[in-house]
């Protein structure tokens, strides 16, 4: 299951001009990914998450104050962080 996310994530990043770090290939890929929008070009965060809770923990602790996009590769939608503890479903990608 995780391998199919890896392929989808890499293909999406290549098409969108998002840099994929070398560390991305070292672990199984989860359905939730973060893209650092402050990097030039935008850069995929090497860690992905299987649950919304883990993605929220990343946003609260490590990405606080940074422009970050969260994508759900199972439902193929962008998520927005409410600033507290939830990810809200957004537009499809």
Biopython code that builds the backbone (N, CA, C, O; Angstrom):
import numpy as np
from Bio.PDB.StructureBuilder import StructureBuilder

atoms = [
    (1, "UNK", "N", (0.817, -1.185, 0.000)),
    (1, "UNK", "CA", (0.000, 0.000, 0.000)),
    (1, "UNK", "C", (0.869, 1.261, 0.000)),
    (1, "UNK", "O", (0.623, 2.176, -0.786)),
    (2, "UNK", "N", (1.871, 1.319, 0.862)),
    (2, "UNK", "CA", (2.689, 2.522, 0.963)),
    (2, "UNK", "C", (3.492, 2.766, -0.314)),
    (2, "UNK", "O", (3.770, 3.915, -0.659)),
    (3, "UNK", "N", (3.864, 1.706, -1.009)),
    (3, "UNK", "CA", (4.654, 1.854, -2.228)),
    (3, "UNK", "C", (3.876, 2.616, -3.300)),
    (3, "UNK", "O", (4.463, 3.389, -4.058)),
    (4, "UNK", "N", (2.557, 2.404, -3.369)),
    (4, "UNK", "CA", (1.788, 3.114, -4.391)),
    (4, "UNK", "C", (1.741, 4.611, -4.104)),
    (4, "UNK", "O", (1.696, 5.409, -5.040)),
    (5, "UNK", "N", (1.752, 5.007, -2.842)),
    (5, "UNK", "CA", (1.800, 6.432, -2.520)),
    (5, "UNK", "C", (3.128, 7.031, -2.970)),
    (5, "UNK", "O", (3.166, 8.144, -3.496)),
    (6, "UNK", "N", (4.188, 6.312, -2.767)),
    (6, "UNK", "CA", (5.514, 6.793, -3.140)),
    (6, "UNK", "C", (5.566, 7.142, -4.626)),
    (6, "UNK", "O", (6.055, 8.207, -5.004)),
    (7, "UNK", "N", (5.066, 6.252, -5.451)),
    (7, "UNK", "CA", (5.069, 6.474, -6.898)),
    (7, "UNK", "C", (4.192, 7.674, -7.257)),
    (7, "UNK", "O", (4.597, 8.510, -8.064)),
    (8, "UNK", "N", (3.002, 7.769, -6.669)),
    (8, "UNK", "CA", (2.089, 8.881, -6.942)),
    (8, "UNK", "C", (2.688, 10.215, -6.499)),
    (8, "UNK", "O", (2.585, 11.217, -7.207)),
    (9, "UNK", "N", (3.307, 10.217, -5.334)),
    (9, "UNK", "CA", (3.900, 11.445, -4.799)),
    (9, "UNK", "C", (5.035, 11.915, -5.687)),
    (9, "UNK", "O", (5.117, 13.097, -6.020)),
    (10, "UNK", "N", (5.912, 10.997, -6.073)),
    (10, "UNK", "CA", (7.038, 11.376, -6.934)),
    (10, "UNK", "C", (6.562, 11.898, -8.283)),
    (10, "UNK", "O", (7.099, 12.884, -8.787)),
    (11, "UNK", "N", (5.564, 11.251, -8.872)),
    (11, "UNK", "CA", (5.034, 11.698, -10.164)),
    (11, "UNK", "C", (4.414, 13.091, -10.045)),
    (11, "UNK", "O", (4.636, 13.948, -10.900)),
    (12, "UNK", "N", (3.642, 13.311, -8.992)),
    (12, "UNK", "CA", (3.023, 14.617, -8.772)),
    (12, "UNK", "C", (4.096, 15.702, -8.636)),
    (12, "UNK", "O", (3.991, 16.766, -9.246)),
    (13, "UNK", "N", (5.110, 15.428, -7.844)),
    (13, "UNK", "CA", (6.170, 16.411, -7.610)),
    (13, "UNK", "C", (6.916, 16.741, -8.904)),
    (13, "UNK", "O", (7.215, 17.906, -9.169)),
    (14, "UNK", "N", (7.214, 15.734, -9.697)),
    (14, "UNK", "CA", (7.902, 15.975, -10.969)),
    (14, "UNK", "C", (7.067, 16.872, -11.874)),
    (14, "UNK", "O", (7.596, 17.806, -12.476)),
    (15, "UNK", "N", (5.773, 16.602, -11.976)),
    (15, "UNK", "CA", (4.888, 17.393, -12.828)),
    (15, "UNK", "C", (4.719, 18.823, -12.317)),
    (15, "UNK", "O", (4.591, 19.754, -13.112)),
    (16, "UNK", "N", (4.719, 19.002, -11.002)),
    (16, "UNK", "CA", (4.473, 20.318, -10.404)),
    (16, "UNK", "C", (5.753, 21.117, -10.138)),
    (16, "UNK", "O", (5.679, 22.244, -9.648)),
    (17, "UNK", "N", (6.911, 20.560, -10.450)),
    (17, "UNK", "CA", (8.166, 21.274, -10.221)),
    (17, "UNK", "C", (8.553, 21.359, -8.752)),
    (17, "UNK", "O", (9.198, 22.318, -8.326)),
    (18, "UNK", "N", (8.157, 20.355, -7.982)),
    (18, "UNK", "CA", (8.473, 20.304, -6.554)),
    (18, "UNK", "C", (9.689, 19.414, -6.360)),
    (18, "UNK", "O", (9.723, 18.284, -6.848)),
    (19, "UNK", "N", (10.679, 19.920, -5.654)),
    (19, "UNK", "CA", (11.904, 19.163, -5.407)),
    (19, "UNK", "C", (11.631, 18.024, -4.427)),
    (19, "UNK", "O", (10.970, 18.213, -3.406)),
    (20, "UNK", "N", (12.151, 16.838, -4.751)),
    (20, "UNK", "CA", (12.012, 15.667, -3.880)),
    (20, "UNK", "C", (13.366, 15.405, -3.226)),
    (20, "UNK", "O", (14.342, 15.144, -3.931)),
    (21, "UNK", "N", (13.449, 15.466, -1.906)),
    (21, "UNK", "CA", (14.733, 15.256, -1.230)),
    (21, "UNK", "C", (15.171, 13.795, -1.302)),
    (21, "UNK", "O", (14.340, 12.896, -1.435)),
    (22, "UNK", "N", (16.459, 13.569, -1.214)),
    (22, "UNK", "CA", (17.015, 12.227, -1.254)),
    (22, "UNK", "C", (16.429, 11.360, -0.143)),
    (22, "UNK", "O", (16.192, 10.172, -0.360)),
    (23, "UNK", "N", (16.193, 11.913, 1.022)),
    (23, "UNK", "CA", (15.683, 11.166, 2.163)),
    (23, "UNK", "C", (14.285, 10.616, 1.966)),
    (23, "UNK", "O", (13.863, 9.746, 2.728)),
    (24, "UNK", "N", (13.547, 11.096, 0.963)),
    (24, "UNK", "CA", (12.188, 10.622, 0.735)),
    (24, "UNK", "C", (12.157, 9.123, 0.434)),
    (24, "UNK", "O", (11.217, 8.439, 0.839)),
    (25, "UNK", "N", (13.140, 8.610, -0.251)),
    (25, "UNK", "CA", (13.168, 7.204, -0.625)),
    (25, "UNK", "C", (13.582, 6.255, 0.476)),
    (25, "UNK", "O", (13.567, 5.041, 0.268)),
    (26, "UNK", "N", (13.944, 6.750, 1.619)),
    (26, "UNK", "CA", (14.461, 5.899, 2.701)),
    (26, "UNK", "C", (13.385, 5.240, 3.544)),
    (26, "UNK", "O", (13.659, 4.272, 4.253)),
    (27, "UNK", "N", (12.161, 5.753, 3.478)),
    (27, "UNK", "CA", (11.083, 5.225, 4.319)),
    (27, "UNK", "C", (9.843, 4.981, 3.484)),
    (27, "UNK", "O", (9.702, 5.526, 2.389)),
    (28, "UNK", "N", (8.949, 4.166, 4.003)),
    (28, "UNK", "CA", (7.663, 3.956, 3.341)),
    (28, "UNK", "C", (6.898, 5.279, 3.324)),
    (28, "UNK", "O", (6.983, 6.064, 4.268)),
    (29, "UNK", "N", (6.158, 5.516, 2.257)),
    (29, "UNK", "CA", (5.428, 6.773, 2.115)),
    (29, "UNK", "C", (3.996, 6.630, 2.611)),
    (29, "UNK", "O", (3.303, 5.674, 2.265)),
    (30, "UNK", "N", (3.558, 7.593, 3.428)),
    (30, "UNK", "CA", (2.186, 7.649, 3.898)),
    (30, "UNK", "C", (1.343, 8.521, 2.987)),
    (30, "UNK", "O", (1.864, 9.147, 2.064)),
    (31, "UNK", "N", (0.062, 8.564, 3.240)),
    (31, "UNK", "CA", (-0.860, 9.290, 2.362)),
    (31, "UNK", "C", (-0.800, 10.802, 2.514)),
    (31, "UNK", "O", (-1.173, 11.521, 1.587)),
    (32, "UNK", "N", (-0.339, 11.310, 3.665)),
    (32, "UNK", "CA", (-0.285, 12.750, 3.914)),
    (32, "UNK", "C", (1.137, 13.260, 3.716)),
    (32, "UNK", "O", (2.083, 12.738, 4.305)),
    (33, "UNK", "N", (1.275, 14.289, 2.878)),
    (33, "UNK", "CA", (2.595, 14.859, 2.621)),
    (33, "UNK", "C", (2.557, 16.359, 2.871)),
    (33, "UNK", "O", (1.506, 16.996, 2.802)),
    (34, "UNK", "N", (3.719, 16.897, 3.160)),
    (34, "UNK", "CA", (3.871, 18.337, 3.347)),
    (34, "UNK", "C", (4.825, 18.870, 2.295)),
    (34, "UNK", "O", (5.818, 18.231, 1.948)),
    (35, "UNK", "N", (4.506, 20.039, 1.801)),
    (35, "UNK", "CA", (5.371, 20.711, 0.833)),
    (35, "UNK", "C", (5.738, 22.065, 1.420)),
    (35, "UNK", "O", (4.873, 22.879, 1.743)),
    (36, "UNK", "N", (7.036, 22.287, 1.550)),
    (36, "UNK", "CA", (7.542, 23.555, 2.081)),
    (36, "UNK", "C", (7.482, 24.588, 0.962)),
    (36, "UNK", "O", (8.278, 24.547, 0.024)),
    (37, "UNK", "N", (6.542, 25.505, 1.070)),
    (37, "UNK", "CA", (6.333, 26.532, 0.048)),
    (37, "UNK", "C", (7.347, 27.665, 0.149)),
    (37, "UNK", "O", (7.432, 28.492, -0.760)),
    (38, "UNK", "N", (8.113, 27.721, 1.226)),
    (38, "UNK", "CA", (9.092, 28.797, 1.386)),
    (38, "UNK", "C", (10.413, 28.479, 0.714)),
    (38, "UNK", "O", (11.249, 29.367, 0.551)),
    (39, "UNK", "N", (10.620, 27.228, 0.320)),
    (39, "UNK", "CA", (11.823, 26.852, -0.412)),
    (39, "UNK", "C", (11.662, 27.278, -1.864)),
    (39, "UNK", "O", (10.543, 27.420, -2.356)),
    (40, "UNK", "N", (12.772, 27.479, -2.539)),
    (40, "UNK", "CA", (12.730, 27.823, -3.951)),
    (40, "UNK", "C", (13.614, 26.865, -4.724)),
    (40, "UNK", "O", (14.837, 26.965, -4.619)),
    (41, "UNK", "N", (13.064, 25.950, -5.487)),
    (41, "UNK", "CA", (11.643, 25.682, -5.715)),
    (41, "UNK", "C", (11.013, 25.043, -4.474)),
    (41, "UNK", "O", (11.723, 24.622, -3.561)),
    (42, "UNK", "N", (9.672, 24.972, -4.444)),
    (42, "UNK", "CA", (9.022, 24.291, -3.320)),
    (42, "UNK", "C", (9.600, 22.892, -3.150)),
    (42, "UNK", "O", (9.979, 22.240, -4.122)),
    (43, "UNK", "N", (9.662, 22.441, -1.898)),
    (43, "UNK", "CA", (10.336, 21.174, -1.610)),
    (43, "UNK", "C", (9.440, 20.254, -0.788)),
    (43, "UNK", "O", (8.821, 20.680, 0.187)),
    (44, "UNK", "N", (9.381, 19.009, -1.188)),
    (44, "UNK", "CA", (8.661, 17.989, -0.445)),
    (44, "UNK", "C", (9.383, 17.733, 0.870)),
    (44, "UNK", "O", (10.610, 17.626, 0.893)),
    (45, "UNK", "N", (8.645, 17.635, 1.952)),
    (45, "UNK", "CA", (9.230, 17.261, 3.235)),
    (45, "UNK", "C", (9.485, 15.761, 3.163)),
    (45, "UNK", "O", (8.593, 15.012, 2.764)),
    (46, "UNK", "N", (10.673, 15.302, 3.537)),
    (46, "UNK", "CA", (11.068, 13.906, 3.353)),
    (46, "UNK", "C", (10.186, 12.921, 4.113)),
    (46, "UNK", "O", (10.014, 11.784, 3.674)),
    (47, "UNK", "N", (9.636, 13.333, 5.228)),
    (47, "UNK", "CA", (8.774, 12.458, 6.015)),
    (47, "UNK", "C", (7.331, 12.614, 5.554)),
    (47, "UNK", "O", (6.873, 13.727, 5.293)),
    (48, "UNK", "N", (6.615, 11.494, 5.455)),
    (48, "UNK", "CA", (5.182, 11.514, 5.176)),
    (48, "UNK", "C", (4.485, 10.815, 6.325)),
    (48, "UNK", "O", (5.138, 10.186, 7.158)),
    (49, "UNK", "N", (3.151, 10.920, 6.380)),
    (49, "UNK", "CA", (2.443, 10.393, 7.539)),
    (49, "UNK", "C", (1.231, 9.569, 7.117)),
    (49, "UNK", "O", (0.565, 9.896, 6.135)),
    (50, "UNK", "N", (0.946, 8.500, 7.861)),
    (50, "UNK", "CA", (-0.232, 7.684, 7.555)),
    (50, "UNK", "C", (-1.514, 8.236, 8.178)),
    (50, "UNK", "O", (-2.608, 7.829, 7.787)),
    (51, "UNK", "N", (-1.399, 9.157, 9.142)),
    (51, "UNK", "CA", (-2.601, 9.663, 9.820)),
    (51, "UNK", "C", (-2.598, 11.191, 9.863)),
    (51, "UNK", "O", (-1.552, 11.839, 9.829)),
    (52, "UNK", "N", (-3.811, 11.735, 9.941)),
    (52, "UNK", "CA", (-3.963, 13.190, 10.057)),
    (52, "UNK", "C", (-3.312, 13.713, 11.328)),
    (52, "UNK", "O", (-2.710, 14.786, 11.327)),
    (53, "UNK", "N", (-3.432, 12.956, 12.410)),
    (53, "UNK", "CA", (-2.879, 13.383, 13.693)),
    (53, "UNK", "C", (-1.375, 13.617, 13.595)),
    (53, "UNK", "O", (-0.862, 14.605, 14.121)),
    (54, "UNK", "N", (-0.674, 12.718, 12.930)),
    (54, "UNK", "CA", (0.778, 12.870, 12.778)),
    (54, "UNK", "C", (1.118, 14.086, 11.908)),
    (54, "UNK", "O", (2.084, 14.796, 12.188)),
    (55, "UNK", "N", (0.334, 14.325, 10.864)),
    (55, "UNK", "CA", (0.556, 15.496, 10.016)),
    (55, "UNK", "C", (0.329, 16.780, 10.819)),
    (55, "UNK", "O", (1.093, 17.737, 10.694)),
    (56, "UNK", "N", (-0.712, 16.798, 11.632)),
    (56, "UNK", "CA", (-0.989, 17.962, 12.485)),
    (56, "UNK", "C", (0.158, 18.176, 13.467)),
    (56, "UNK", "O", (0.572, 19.315, 13.679)),
    (57, "UNK", "N", (0.673, 17.123, 14.063)),
    (57, "UNK", "CA", (1.802, 17.249, 14.995)),
    (57, "UNK", "C", (3.002, 17.897, 14.311)),
    (57, "UNK", "O", (3.693, 18.721, 14.910)),
    (58, "UNK", "N", (3.247, 17.525, 13.059)),
    (58, "UNK", "CA", (4.337, 18.145, 12.301)),
    (58, "UNK", "C", (4.085, 19.637, 12.133)),
    (58, "UNK", "O", (4.980, 20.451, 12.360)),
    (59, "UNK", "N", (2.874, 19.993, 11.738)),
    (59, "UNK", "CA", (2.549, 21.401, 11.513)),
    (59, "UNK", "C", (2.672, 22.228, 12.784)),
    (59, "UNK", "O", (3.133, 23.368, 12.743)),
    (60, "UNK", "N", (2.266, 21.664, 13.898)),
    (60, "UNK", "CA", (2.311, 22.377, 15.174)),
    (60, "UNK", "C", (3.747, 22.528, 15.668)),
    (60, "UNK", "O", (4.125, 23.589, 16.164)),
    (61, "UNK", "N", (4.547, 21.470, 15.534)),
    (61, "UNK", "CA", (5.876, 21.510, 16.142)),
    (61, "UNK", "C", (6.989, 21.943, 15.195)),
    (61, "UNK", "O", (7.787, 22.811, 15.552)),
    (62, "UNK", "N", (7.065, 21.374, 14.019)),
    (62, "UNK", "CA", (8.220, 21.632, 13.159)),
    (62, "UNK", "C", (7.983, 22.656, 12.058)),
    (62, "UNK", "O", (8.926, 23.310, 11.612)),
    (63, "UNK", "N", (6.759, 22.806, 11.619)),
    (63, "UNK", "CA", (6.488, 23.729, 10.519)),
    (63, "UNK", "C", (5.819, 25.018, 10.986)),
    (63, "UNK", "O", (5.356, 25.809, 10.163)),
    (64, "UNK", "N", (5.765, 25.231, 12.273)),
    (64, "UNK", "CA", (5.109, 26.425, 12.806)),
    (64, "UNK", "C", (5.704, 27.689, 12.181)),
    (64, "UNK", "O", (6.917, 27.895, 12.205)),
    (65, "UNK", "N", (4.838, 28.520, 11.627)),
    (65, "UNK", "CA", (5.286, 29.779, 11.045)),
    (65, "UNK", "C", (5.765, 29.682, 9.609)),
    (65, "UNK", "O", (6.116, 30.704, 9.021)),
    (66, "UNK", "N", (5.793, 28.499, 9.023)),
    (66, "UNK", "CA", (6.233, 28.326, 7.640)),
    (66, "UNK", "C", (5.022, 28.102, 6.742)),
    (66, "UNK", "O", (4.037, 27.491, 7.158)),
    (67, "UNK", "N", (5.097, 28.598, 5.509)),
    (67, "UNK", "CA", (4.041, 28.319, 4.532)),
    (67, "UNK", "C", (4.204, 26.867, 4.076)),
    (67, "UNK", "O", (5.190, 26.518, 3.427)),
    (68, "UNK", "N", (3.251, 26.050, 4.415)),
    (68, "UNK", "CA", (3.319, 24.618, 4.137)),
    (68, "UNK", "C", (1.989, 24.144, 3.572)),
    (68, "UNK", "O", (0.927, 24.451, 4.114)),
    (69, "UNK", "N", (2.058, 23.396, 2.485)),
    (69, "UNK", "CA", (0.859, 22.763, 1.912)),
    (69, "UNK", "C", (0.817, 21.321, 2.380)),
    (69, "UNK", "O", (1.844, 20.645, 2.438)),
    (70, "UNK", "N", (-0.381, 20.853, 2.714)),
    (70, "UNK", "CA", (-0.580, 19.452, 3.091)),
    (70, "UNK", "C", (-1.484, 18.827, 2.029)),
    (70, "UNK", "O", (-2.547, 19.360, 1.710)),
    (71, "UNK", "N", (-1.049, 17.695, 1.492)),
    (71, "UNK", "CA", (-1.814, 16.982, 0.479)),
    (71, "UNK", "C", (-2.154, 15.586, 0.969)),
    (71, "UNK", "O", (-1.346, 14.935, 1.631)),
    (72, "UNK", "N", (-3.350, 15.134, 0.641)),
    (72, "UNK", "CA", (-3.807, 13.783, 0.964)),
    (72, "UNK", "C", (-3.811, 12.997, -0.345)),
    (72, "UNK", "O", (-4.628, 13.260, -1.227)),
    (73, "UNK", "N", (-2.904, 12.038, -0.469)),
    (73, "UNK", "CA", (-2.780, 11.294, -1.712)),
    (73, "UNK", "C", (-3.750, 10.126, -1.825)),
    (73, "UNK", "O", (-3.816, 9.487, -2.876)),
    (74, "UNK", "N", (-4.490, 9.837, -0.790)),
    (74, "UNK", "CA", (-5.533, 8.821, -0.908)),
    (74, "UNK", "C", (-6.789, 9.451, -1.499)),
    (74, "UNK", "O", (-7.360, 8.924, -2.453)),
    (75, "UNK", "N", (-7.217, 10.572, -0.936)),
    (75, "UNK", "CA", (-8.428, 11.258, -1.400)),
    (75, "UNK", "C", (-8.137, 12.288, -2.482)),
    (75, "UNK", "O", (-9.063, 12.882, -3.034)),
    (76, "UNK", "N", (-6.845, 12.509, -2.797)),
    (76, "UNK", "CA", (-6.406, 13.446, -3.831)),
    (76, "UNK", "C", (-6.973, 14.850, -3.605)),
    (76, "UNK", "O", (-7.570, 15.455, -4.496)),
    (77, "UNK", "N", (-6.764, 15.350, -2.371)),
    (77, "UNK", "CA", (-7.218, 16.706, -2.072)),
    (77, "UNK", "C", (-6.173, 17.427, -1.223)),
    (77, "UNK", "O", (-5.371, 16.810, -0.521)),
    (78, "UNK", "N", (-6.215, 18.743, -1.315)),
    (78, "UNK", "CA", (-5.360, 19.576, -0.481)),
    (78, "UNK", "C", (-6.075, 19.783, 0.842)),
    (78, "UNK", "O", (-7.302, 19.879, 0.880)),
    (79, "UNK", "N", (-5.317, 19.852, 1.920)),
    (79, "UNK", "CA", (-5.887, 20.057, 3.241)),
    (79, "UNK", "C", (-5.386, 21.385, 3.793)),
    (79, "UNK", "O", (-4.268, 21.806, 3.496)),
    (80, "UNK", "N", (-6.205, 22.033, 4.585)),
    (80, "UNK", "CA", (-5.760, 23.264, 5.233)),
    (80, "UNK", "C", (-5.805, 23.064, 6.743)),
    (80, "UNK", "O", (-6.710, 22.425, 7.278)),
    (81, "UNK", "N", (-4.820, 23.620, 7.401)),
    (81, "UNK", "CA", (-4.674, 23.498, 8.844)),
    (81, "UNK", "C", (-5.455, 24.625, 9.508)),
    (81, "UNK", "O", (-5.300, 25.789, 9.138)),
    (82, "UNK", "N", (-6.289, 24.290, 10.480)),
    (82, "UNK", "CA", (-7.100, 25.304, 11.158)),
    (82, "UNK", "C", (-6.336, 26.064, 12.236)),
    (82, "UNK", "O", (-6.899, 26.929, 12.907)),
    (83, "UNK", "N", (-5.047, 25.740, 12.404)),
    (83, "UNK", "CA", (-4.225, 26.435, 13.385)),
    (83, "UNK", "C", (-4.281, 25.839, 14.772)),
    (83, "UNK", "O", (-3.586, 26.301, 15.677)),
    (84, "UNK", "N", (-5.100, 24.819, 14.950)),
    (84, "UNK", "CA", (-5.249, 24.202, 16.267)),
    (84, "UNK", "C", (-4.926, 22.719, 16.222)),
    (84, "UNK", "O", (-3.829, 22.304, 16.597)),
    (85, "UNK", "N", (-5.893, 21.912, 15.758)),
    (85, "UNK", "CA", (-5.677, 20.463, 15.783)),
    (85, "UNK", "C", (-6.362, 19.722, 14.651)),
    (85, "UNK", "O", (-6.473, 18.497, 14.694)),
    (86, "UNK", "N", (-6.824, 20.446, 13.636)),
    (86, "UNK", "CA", (-7.576, 19.781, 12.568)),
    (86, "UNK", "C", (-7.073, 20.161, 11.184)),
    (86, "UNK", "O", (-6.554, 21.255, 10.962)),
    (87, "UNK", "N", (-7.245, 19.219, 10.259)),
    (87, "UNK", "CA", (-7.000, 19.464, 8.847)),
    (87, "UNK", "C", (-8.354, 19.452, 8.160)),
    (87, "UNK", "O", (-9.142, 18.521, 8.327)),
    (88, "UNK", "N", (-8.612, 20.488, 7.392)),
    (88, "UNK", "CA", (-9.892, 20.639, 6.705)),
    (88, "UNK", "C", (-9.725, 20.333, 5.218)),
    (88, "UNK", "O", (-8.774, 20.777, 4.575)),
    (89, "UNK", "N", (-10.664, 19.573, 4.698)),
    (89, "UNK", "CA", (-10.604, 19.173, 3.291)),
    (89, "UNK", "C", (-10.774, 20.399, 2.391)),
    (89, "UNK", "O", (-11.645, 21.243, 2.601)),
    (90, "UNK", "N", (-9.893, 20.459, 1.370)),
    (90, "UNK", "CA", (-9.940, 21.551, 0.420)),
    (90, "UNK", "C", (-10.167, 21.043, -0.994)),
    (90, "UNK", "O", (-10.814, 20.017, -1.204)),
    (91, "UNK", "N", (-9.633, 21.765, -1.946)),
    (91, "UNK", "CA", (-9.812, 21.451, -3.359)),
    (91, "UNK", "C", (-9.069, 20.179, -3.760)),
    (91, "UNK", "O", (-8.055, 19.809, -3.167)),
    (92, "UNK", "N", (-9.608, 19.527, -4.783)),
    (92, "UNK", "CA", (-8.942, 18.349, -5.356)),
    (92, "UNK", "C", (-7.706, 18.784, -6.124)),
    (92, "UNK", "O", (-7.611, 19.918, -6.593)),
    (93, "UNK", "N", (-6.763, 17.862, -6.242)),
    (93, "UNK", "CA", (-5.580, 18.153, -7.080)),
    (93, "UNK", "C", (-5.353, 17.013, -8.035)),
    (93, "UNK", "O", (-4.412, 17.050, -8.829)),
]
sb = StructureBuilder()
sb.init_structure("model")
sb.init_model(0)
sb.init_chain("A")
sb.init_seg("    ")
for serial, (resi, resn, name, xyz) in enumerate(atoms, 1):
    if name == "N":
        sb.init_residue(resn, " ", resi, " ")
    sb.init_atom(name, np.array(xyz, "f"), 0.0, 1.0, " ", f" {name:<3s}", serial, name[0])
structure = sb.get_structure()
